[in-house]
Amino acid sequence: MGISIWQLLIILVIVILLFGTKRLKGLGGDLGAAIKSFRTAIKDGEEDAKIDAKEGETIDGEVTSKEHQKR
């Protein structure tokens, strides 16, 4: 019950007629740059979380040790 190849081709032709190839190329490039930026931000966030876990928790700019939290 999925979409057949002919239906996909008709949709592709309609999209090309509506937007044009230059605009689709620009949209593809912008989408690729956005995905790359998102992946970089996720990777940086994971690295920051690992660093914070090693140093202790930060509260309002202060680094507190785990021993201090038990008191």
PyMOL commands that set and color helices and strands:
alter all, ss='L'
color gray80, all
select helices_A, chain A and resi 5-19+21-55+66-70
alter helices_A, ss='H'
color red, helices_A
select strands_A, chain A and resi 57-59+62-64
alter strands_A, ss='S'
color yellow, strands_A
deselect
rebuild
show_as cartoon
